[in-house]
Amino acid sequence: MQLNAWALTGLVLVAAMTFYLGHRSSRFANTTHDFLVARRTVRSRRNAAAISGEYLSAASFLGVAGIVLKEGANGLWYPIGFTAGYLALMLFVAAPLRRSGAYTLPDFIEARLGSVVLRRCATGFVIVIGILYLVPQLQGAGLALTTVLPSVPPWVGALAVTVIVVVNVLAGGMRAITVVQAFQYWLKLFALAVPAFVLCAVFVSGGHPGPAGALGSPAPPQFAADTTVKIDADVNLRVNTVTPVAVRGPGETADRMVVWAKSATEHVPKGTVLRFEAGTPVPAVTAAVADNDDWLRPGNNGLSDLLQTYSLILATFLGTMGLPHVLVRFYTNPDGKAARRTAVHVLLLLGLFYLLPTLLGAMSRMYVPQLLVTGQTDAAVLLLPQSVMPGVGGQILTAVVMAGAFAAFLSTSSGLVVSVAGVVSTDLFKGRVPDFRWATALVGILPAVLALTMRPSDLSLSVGMSFALAASTFSPVLVLGIWWRGLTWPGAMTGMIVGGGLVLTALVVNTVGGYTGWHLPWLADQPALVTVPAAFAVTVLVSLGTRAGRPADVNAVMLRLHAPDPLGFMRDRAVARFGQVESRHRAGRGKHRK
C-alpha cells in the first residue's frame, strides 16, 4: 500500500483539534477539584457523549469488526455485552455512586467500608486494570498507523498517542478532556457511518456479492485474484481443502511450490511470504472460523463455545461497572439523578455506534479475506474502503476511518490516564495538582513501554480480559456495598484478591501460551464464568464470618447512597486536603470521612 496523504492529513487534523480543545478547556482548571471531577458540573448529555467517547476504544472501533470477520455470529456478543453493561451500571450503581460524594473508586470503597487497607488494595487493582486497558490502545495505534502508512514503524503510533494524551491531561485533567472526549465520540460515529453508507451503496448497486464470495455460501471465502500475503507474526493455519501455495520462507530468495493437505494445520513463521492463485479457498488461523456456514451459526464448537459465550457475557455485563475510567465520569455529574440520566443516554449512543462496526466486519469477509491468513483481523476496517473502492475515493474513506481510529485511541487513553493518575496522586502522593501531573507522566510512560515490548493480540480479546478483571474485583464490592448492609472490609478485600488473583493467573497463562504456542483451554481467554461467582461467593461468606468488620456508621452511609437527591443527604467528600491553601474555599463542601 502506498502512502495515503489523505490519511496523514486526517491524523494531523485530529491531533490538532485534540490539542486545541484540550488547551481551551484547561484554562479553567485550577484546583484538584477541576482535575479530578471537572468541578462536578458536567451535564448529562455532554457527559454521556464524553463517556461514549472514552468507552469506544480500539476494541470497539477496530476490534469488533475484526472479531465479526473472524468469528461471525459468536463475535456479536462483544458489542452486545459492551452496551448492555451500562444497563446494569444504570440500575445498580450510577446514582448511589454519585451520591457517595467520592472522587475515585478507592475513595468510594473507603467511604463505604472505612478501611484504609482495603483502599490500598483497591488502588493496586485500579492501576493494574488501567494499564491492562491502556496497552491494547497503544498497540492498536501502532497497528493502525502501519496499516495505512506502511513506511511508519509501529512505535510511532504508540508514542504519538502517549504524548498527545499526557500533554492534554497534564494541562487540565478531567476539565480538559471532557469536551475532547465528547467531540471524539461524534467524530468516531461519523468516521464509521460515512464509510458504512458509501460502501453499502457500492455493494448494493453492484448487484453481486463481494469478490471472495457470498456470505451465505457454505464454503470458505476464496481469493478473487492472485494474492500475496506477508506473515508478520507466527501463525498456525487450518487448511480445509487441498491448497497449492508458493512459499518464500524467511531468508529465502526464491519461491517454492508446496501443496497443503486437506484438514492439515500448517505452522507459518514470521517473515514468510505466501502467494495464492485466484480461486484458492482462504486458509484461516486456527482461532478463526473458516467456513461461512459455521461463521453464520453461533456455538458451532459445542459446549466449550457455549461456556465461553456465557463467560464473555458475564465479564462484559458486570465488568463495565468496575472500569475506573468509566466510573470516574459519573462523579462529574451534579447529582444522582443526572448520573442515572447519563447512563440512559450512553445506552442510546452506544447502541447507535455498534451497528456500524458489525456491518463493516461482515463486509470485510467478502472483500479482505487475506486477513484470515495473517490473523491481523483488527485491520479490517482500515483496509476495507480501498478494497471496495480502489482509487482516490477509497483513499478518502480510509482517511476518514483512520481519523476516527486515532480519535478512539486518544479518547480512551485520556480517560484511563486521568482515572489512574487521580488514584495514584491521591493515594500514593499528597494529592496536590503537581502530584497529579507527576502521576500522569508515570501512568503514561509505563503502558507505552509495555505496548512496545509485549506481543500484540486481538484488541477485543485483550480488552475482554480487562473487563473480566474489573468484574471479578470491583463488581462484587460495588453491588454488595451499595445494596447489602452486611458487607465488611475483610470480605470485600478477600473477594477482590481471590477474583483478581484468578484472572491475573489466567492472563499470565494466556501470555505464556501466546509465546510458546501451547494449546490453552477457553478459560485462559475468558475466565469470568469462574472468577466472578468465586469473587461474589468469597465476599459474602467472609463478610458473614467477620461481622466485626462492618463499619459503625453503615446506616448513615446507606441512607446517603439511596435517599432521593432533593432530601439533601448527599455530601461531597472534601477535596481540600488535595489542593493548595488558596484553593480550599473553591474546592469542595463536605467533610472527609475518617
VEXKOL-289566 format. One record per residue (C-alpha): residue in three letters; x, y, z. Coordinates in steps of 0.1 Angstrom, whole numbers, padded with zeros to 4 digits, always signed. Last residue first. Example, Ala and Ser with C-alpha at 12.3 -4.5 7.8 and 13.67 -1.06 7.14 Angstrom:
<recs>
SER+0137-0011+0071 ALA+0123-0045+0078 
</recs>
This chain:
<recs>
LYS-0121+0094+0585 ARG-0149+0109+0565 HIS-0138+0140+0546 LYS-0162+0168+0554 GLY-0183+0182+0526 ARG-0181+0214+0506 GLY-0154+0212+0479 ALA-0127+0231+0461 ARG-0134+0268+0459 HIS-0127+0276+0495 ARG-0097+0253+0495 SER-0080+0269+0466 GLU-0058+0294+0485 VAL-0045+0266+0508 GLN-0034+0244+0479 GLY-0054+0213+0470 PHE-0057+0177+0479 ARG-0067+0182+0516 ALA-0095+0205+0503 VAL-0111+0177+0483 ALA-0138+0172+0508 ARG-0162+0142+0503 ASP-0192+0155+0486 ARG-0224+0154+0507 MET-0257+0139+0496 PHE-0284+0139+0523 GLY-0302+0168+0507 LEU-0337+0154+0505 PRO-0339+0166+0469 ASP-0314+0139+0459 PRO-0335+0109+0468 ALA-0320+0088+0497 HIS-0301+0057+0485 LEU-0264+0064+0489 ARG-0268+0088+0518 LEU-0291+0065+0537 MET-0266+0036+0531 VAL-0238+0058+0546 ALA-0259+0067+0577 ASN-0268+0031+0583 VAL-0232+0019+0578 ASP-0219+0043+0605 ALA-0203+0016+0627 PRO-0184+0000+0598 ARG-0188-0038+0594 GLY-0155-0056+0602 ALA-0169-0070+0634 ARG-0193-0091+0613 THR-0164-0112+0601 GLY-0179-0146+0593 LEU-0208-0133+0572 SER-0184-0110+0554 VAL-0161-0139+0546 LEU-0190-0159+0531 VAL-0204-0129+0511 THR-0170-0118+0496 VAL-0160-0154+0489 ALA-0192-0161+0470 PHE-0190-0129+0450 ALA-0154-0135+0440 ALA-0160-0171+0431 PRO-0190-0162+0410 VAL-0169-0137+0391 THR-0138-0159+0387 VAL-0154-0190+0372 LEU-0175-0176+0344 ALA-0151-0147+0342 PRO-0122-0168+0329 GLN-0125-0159+0292 ASP-0092-0164+0273 ALA-0075-0189+0297 LEU-0109-0204+0305 TRP-0111-0215+0268 PRO-0085-0241+0274 LEU-0049-0234+0261 HIS-0030-0251+0233 TRP+0006-0240+0238 GLY+0022-0219+0211 THR+0051-0208+0233 TYR+0048-0170+0232 GLY+0010-0169+0232 GLY+0008-0197+0258 VAL+0030-0175+0281 THR+0005-0146+0277 ASN-0025-0168+0283 VAL-0010-0184+0314 VAL-0002-0150+0328 LEU-0037-0137+0320 ALA-0053-0167+0336 THR-0033-0161+0367 LEU-0043-0125+0366 VAL-0079-0135+0365 LEU-0076-0159+0394 GLY-0058-0133+0415 GLY-0084-0107+0408 GLY-0112-0129+0420 VAL-0094-0141+0451 ILE-0079-0107+0460 MET-0111-0088+0454 GLY-0131-0113+0474 THR-0107-0112+0503 MET-0107-0074+0503 ALA-0145-0072+0503 GLY-0149-0098+0530 PRO-0123-0082+0552 TRP-0140-0048+0547 THR-0174-0060+0557 LEU-0206-0063+0537 GLY-0237-0068+0558 ARG-0255-0037+0547 TRP-0261-0051+0513 TRP-0272-0029+0483 ILE-0244-0004+0477 GLY-0215-0024+0491 LEU-0228-0056+0476 VAL-0231-0042+0441 LEU-0199-0021+0443 VAL-0177-0046+0461 PRO-0188-0075+0439 SER-0182-0055+0407 PHE-0148-0042+0418 THR-0127-0073+0417 SER-0140-0101+0394 ALA-0159-0078+0370 ALA-0130-0055+0367 LEU-0106-0084+0359 ALA-0130-0099+0334 PHE-0134-0065+0317 SER-0097-0061+0314 MET-0095-0096+0299 GLY-0121-0085+0273 VAL-0098-0056+0265 SER-0071-0080+0253 LEU-0097-0102+0235 SER-0112-0072+0217 LEU-0078-0060+0206 ASP-0066-0093+0192 SER-0030-0098+0204 PRO+0002-0079+0203 ARG+0033-0094+0219 MET+0047-0072+0247 THR+0077-0048+0243 LEU+0063-0017+0226 ALA+0030-0018+0245 LEU+0048-0024+0278 VAL+0069+0007+0274 ALA+0039+0028+0264 PRO+0019+0014+0294 LEU+0047+0026+0318 ILE+0051+0061+0303 GLY+0015+0075+0306 VAL+0009+0064+0342 LEU+0042+0079+0352 ALA+0036+0112+0335 THR+0001+0115+0348 ALA+0013+0107+0384 TRP+0037+0136+0382 ARG+0009+0159+0370 PHE-0015+0147+0398 ASP+0013+0154+0423 PRO+0017+0189+0410 VAL-0021+0194+0415 ARG-0019+0182+0451 GLY-0029+0147+0461 LYS-0003+0140+0487 PHE+0012+0110+0468 LEU+0003+0073+0467 ASP-0034+0075+0473 THR-0045+0109+0459 SER-0020+0111+0431 VAL-0022+0075+0422 VAL-0060+0074+0421 GLY-0062+0106+0400 ALA-0035+0093+0377 VAL-0055+0061+0371 SER-0087+0080+0363 VAL-0070+0107+0341 VAL-0048+0082+0323 LEU-0077+0059+0315 GLY-0099+0087+0303 SER-0072+0101+0280 SER-0063+0066+0266 THR-0099+0061+0257 SER-0102+0094+0239 LEU-0068+0093+0221 PHE-0071+0057+0208 ALA-0106+0062+0196 ALA-0097+0096+0180 PHE-0069+0078+0161 ALA-0095+0052+0149 GLY-0118+0080+0138 ALA-0091+0098+0118 MET-0081+0064+0102 VAL-0117+0058+0091 VAL-0119+0092+0075 ALA-0085+0087+0058 THR-0096+0053+0045 LEU-0128+0069+0031 ILE-0105+0094+0012 GLN-0082+0067+0000 GLY-0112+0047-0013 GLY-0125+0076-0033 VAL-0090+0083-0046 GLY-0086+0049-0061 PRO-0098+0014-0054 MET-0134+0013-0040 VAL-0142-0020-0022 SER-0107-0030-0013 GLN-0098+0007-0007 PRO-0126+0010+0018 LEU-0120-0024+0036 LEU-0083-0020+0046 LEU-0088+0002+0077 VAL-0120-0015+0089 ALA-0103-0049+0086 ALA-0071-0040+0104 ASP-0082-0058+0136 THR-0082-0090+0115 GLN-0045-0093+0118 GLY-0046-0132+0118 THR-0023-0132+0087 VAL-0044-0158+0068 LEU-0078-0145+0079 LEU-0066-0110+0069 GLN-0065-0123+0034 PRO-0103-0124+0034 VAL-0104-0086+0027 TYR-0135-0081+0005 MET-0162-0107+0014 ARG-0152-0112+0050 SER-0147-0075+0053 MET-0184-0069+0046 ALA-0194-0087+0077 GLY-0170-0067+0098 LEU-0183-0035+0083 LEU-0218-0043+0094 THR-0207-0051+0129 PRO-0185-0020+0130 LEU-0216+0001+0122 LEU-0244-0012+0144 TYR-0221-0006+0174 PHE-0225+0032+0172 LEU-0262+0035+0176 GLY-0264+0011+0205 LEU-0235+0030+0221 LEU-0252+0064+0219 LEU-0286+0051+0232 LEU-0270+0032+0261 VAL-0249+0063+0269 HIS-0281+0084+0271 VAL-0295+0061+0297 ALA-0263+0062+0317 THR-0263+0100+0317 ARG-0298+0100+0331 ARG-0287+0079+0360 ALA-0258+0102+0368 ALA-0281+0133+0364 LYS-0304+0118+0390 GLY-0275+0111+0413 ASP-0263+0147+0414 PRO-0241+0173+0396 ASN-0224+0148+0373 THR-0186+0146+0374 TYR-0185+0116+0397 PHE-0202+0096+0369 ARG-0170+0102+0348 VAL-0149+0084+0374 LEU-0169+0052+0369 VAL-0160+0047+0333 HIS-0122+0053+0337 PRO-0122+0030+0367 LEU-0138+0000+0350 GLY-0158-0019+0376 MET-0194-0011+0364 THR-0184-0022+0328 GLY-0171-0055+0341 LEU-0206-0068+0351 PHE-0222-0071+0317 THR-0189-0075+0298 ALA-0174-0103+0320 LEU-0207-0122+0325 ILE-0215-0121+0288 LEU-0179-0133+0279 SER-0182-0162+0304 TYR-0215-0172+0290 THR-0200-0171+0255 GLN-0170-0192+0266 LEU-0194-0217+0282 LEU-0214-0221+0249 ASP-0183-0223+0228 SER-0169-0250+0250 LEU-0202-0269+0249 GLY-0204-0273+0211 ASN-0180-0258+0186 ASN-0207-0243+0164 GLY-0220-0220+0191 PRO-0233-0194+0167 ARG-0241-0202+0131 LEU-0232-0177+0104 TRP-0194-0184+0106 ASP-0201-0222+0106 ASP-0217-0219+0071 ASN-0191-0194+0060 ASP-0164-0220+0066 ALA-0131-0209+0081 VAL-0140-0197+0117 ALA-0109-0181+0131 ALA-0087-0192+0161 THR-0068-0217+0140 VAL-0057-0190+0115 ALA-0075-0193+0082 PRO-0069-0208+0048 VAL-0087-0190+0020 PRO-0100-0212-0007 THR-0080-0207-0040 GLY-0099-0191-0068 ALA-0071-0168-0079 GLU-0037-0182-0071 PHE-0021-0179-0037 ARG+0013-0165-0029 LEU+0027-0168+0007 VAL+0056-0147+0020 THR+0071-0158+0053 GLY+0086-0132+0077 LYS+0071-0147+0108 PRO+0068-0185+0108 VAL+0040-0205+0091 HIS+0028-0236+0110 GLU+0004-0256+0089 THR-0027-0274+0103 ALA-0040-0300+0079 SER-0076-0307+0071 LYS-0069-0311+0034 ALA-0032-0313+0026 TRP-0011-0282+0018 VAL+0007-0284-0015 VAL+0040-0267-0019 MET+0056-0246-0046 ARG+0089-0230-0038 ASP+0095-0192-0041 ALA+0130-0178-0043 THR+0153-0157-0021 GLU+0149-0174+0012 GLY+0159-0156+0045 PRO+0124-0161+0060 GLY+0104-0185+0039 ARG+0091-0180+0004 VAL+0061-0202-0002 ALA+0040-0206-0034 VAL+0007-0223-0025 PRO-0014-0253-0036 THR-0043-0260-0013 VAL-0060-0293-0008 THR-0091-0282+0011 ASN-0099-0271+0046 VAL-0065-0258+0057 ARG-0061-0245+0093 LEU-0032-0220+0096 ASN-0009-0217+0126 VAL+0006-0183+0128 ASP+0040-0167+0137 ALA+0038-0129+0132 ASP+0041-0105+0102 ILE+0031-0130+0076 LYS+0032-0115+0041 VAL+0003-0124+0018 THR+0005-0122-0020 THR-0028-0127-0039 ASP-0036-0138-0074 ALA-0072-0127-0078 ALA-0106-0133-0062 PHE-0091-0153-0033 GLN-0119-0175-0020 PRO-0141-0174+0011 PRO-0148-0207+0028 ALA-0177-0228+0015 PRO-0212-0228+0030 SER-0222-0198+0007 GLY-0245-0174+0025 LEU-0217-0149+0030 ALA-0214-0146-0008 GLY-0180-0150-0025 ALA-0145-0136-0020 PRO-0151-0110-0048 GLY-0180-0095-0029 PRO-0216-0105-0038 HIS-0234-0092-0068 GLY-0259-0063-0076 GLY-0231-0037-0079 SER-0256-0010-0067 VAL-0259-0029-0034 PHE-0222-0031-0027 VAL-0215+0005-0038 ALA-0243+0018-0016 CYS-0231-0004+0013 LEU-0196+0011+0009 VAL-0209+0046+0010 PHE-0232+0041+0040 ALA-0206+0022+0060 PRO-0178+0046+0050 VAL-0199+0076+0062 ALA-0211+0060+0094 LEU-0177+0048+0106 ALA-0159+0081+0107 PHE-0190+0100+0116 LEU-0195+0079+0148 LYS-0159+0083+0156 LEU-0161+0121+0152 TRP-0192+0122+0173 TYR-0175+0104+0201 GLN-0143+0125+0197 PHE-0161+0157+0204 ALA-0175+0144+0237 GLN-0140+0131+0245 VAL-0123+0165+0239 VAL-0150+0184+0258 THR-0144+0162+0289 ILE-0106+0161+0284 ALA-0095+0194+0298 ARG-0117+0195+0329 MET-0108+0159+0337 GLY-0071+0167+0338 GLY-0062+0203+0328 ALA-0027+0207+0313 LEU-0011+0175+0323 VAL-0041+0156+0309 ASN-0036+0172+0275 VAL+0001+0167+0274 VAL-0002+0131+0285 VAL-0028+0123+0259 ILE-0008+0139+0230 VAL+0025+0123+0240 THR+0010+0088+0245 VAL-0009+0088+0213 ALA+0022+0098+0193 LEU+0044+0072+0211 ALA+0020+0044+0203 GLY+0017+0054+0166 VAL+0055+0059+0162 TRP+0062+0025+0179 PRO+0045+0007+0150 PRO+0071+0018+0123 VAL+0060+0042+0096 SER+0067+0030+0060 PRO+0034+0012+0058 LEU+0012+0043+0063 VAL-0023+0029+0064 THR-0016-0004+0081 THR+0015+0009+0099 LEU-0006+0036+0115 ALA-0035+0014+0125 LEU-0012-0013+0140 GLY+0007+0013+0161 ALA-0024+0029+0174 GLY-0038-0005+0182 GLN-0007-0013+0203 LEU-0013+0019+0222 GLN-0050+0011+0229 PRO-0040-0025+0236 VAL-0017-0013+0264 LEU-0041+0011+0280 TYR-0066-0015+0292 LEU-0040-0036+0311 ILE-0025-0004+0325 GLY-0058+0008+0338 ILE-0068-0026+0352 VAL-0035-0029+0370 ILE-0036+0007+0384 VAL-0072+0002+0396 PHE-0062-0031+0412 GLY-0035-0016+0432 THR-0057+0013+0444 ALA-0083-0012+0455 CYS-0058-0029+0478 ARG-0048+0005+0492 ARG-0084+0013+0499 LEU-0089-0020+0516 VAL-0060-0012+0540 VAL-0075+0023+0546 SER-0108+0007+0557 GLY-0140+0027+0564 LEU-0163+0004+0544 ARG-0184+0028+0524 ALA-0162+0059+0523 GLU-0131+0037+0519 ILE-0146+0020+0489 PHE-0158+0053+0475 ASP-0123+0068+0477 PRO-0109+0036+0461 LEU-0132+0043+0431 THR-0122+0080+0429 TYR-0137+0113+0438 ALA-0164+0102+0463 GLY-0196+0121+0471 SER-0215+0089+0478 ARG-0244+0103+0459 ARG-0226+0098+0427 LEU-0221+0060+0434 PRO-0257+0057+0445 ALA-0269+0071+0412 ALA-0247+0050+0388 VAL-0245+0016+0406 PHE-0274-0008+0404 LEU-0298+0000+0375 MET-0276+0023+0354 LEU-0245+0001+0358 ALA-0265-0030+0348 LEU-0279-0012+0318 TYR-0244+0002+0310 GLY-0231-0034+0307 ALA-0256-0039+0280 THR-0235-0019+0255 PHE-0202-0037+0258 GLY-0220-0070+0261 ILE-0239-0066+0229 PRO-0209-0053+0211 TYR-0189-0084+0222 TRP-0217-0109+0219 LEU-0217-0104+0181 GLY-0184-0123+0179 ASN-0201-0156+0181 ALA-0222-0148+0150 GLY-0190-0144+0128 GLU-0157-0154+0145 LYS-0130-0139+0123 LEU-0148-0111+0105 VAL-0170-0104+0134 ILE-0139-0103+0157 GLY-0122-0079+0134 ALA-0152-0056+0131 VAL-0154-0055+0169 GLY-0117-0049+0173 LEU-0113-0018+0152 PHE-0136+0008+0167 SER-0148-0011+0197 ALA-0115-0028+0208 ALA-0096+0004+0199 SER-0119+0022+0225 LEU-0155+0033+0224 TYR-0156+0039+0262 GLU-0137+0072+0261 GLY-0161+0088+0235 SER-0192+0071+0250 ILE-0183+0086+0284 ALA-0178+0120+0268 ALA-0210+0118+0249 ALA-0229+0108+0280 ASN-0212+0136+0300 ARG-0223+0161+0274 ARG-0259+0149+0277 SER-0259+0145+0315 ARG-0244+0179+0325 VAL-0208+0183+0337 THR-0207+0205+0368 ARG-0189+0182+0392 ARG-0159+0206+0395 ALA-0143+0188+0365 VAL-0140+0156+0386 LEU-0103+0150+0392 PHE-0085+0179+0376 ASP-0111+0205+0384 HIS-0114+0195+0421 THR-0076+0194+0421 THR-0077+0231+0415 ASN-0070+0255+0386 ALA-0086+0241+0355 PHE-0104+0269+0336 ARG-0076+0273+0310 SER-0076+0235+0305 SER-0107+0238+0284 ARG-0091+0257+0255 HIS-0059+0236+0258 GLY-0078+0204+0255 LEU-0100+0217+0226 TYR-0069+0229+0207 PHE-0047+0198+0214 THR-0075+0174+0203 MET-0082+0195+0172 ALA-0045+0195+0162 ALA-0043+0157+0167 VAL-0074+0151+0147 LEU-0062+0174+0119 VAL-0028+0157+0118 LEU-0043+0123+0116 GLY-0067+0134+0088 THR-0038+0148+0068 LEU-0018+0116+0071 ALA-0049+0097+0059 TRP-0053+0119+0029 ALA-0016+0116+0020 ASN-0020+0078+0018 LEU+0015+0064+0013 GLN+0013+0034-0010 MET+0000+0000+0000 
</recs>
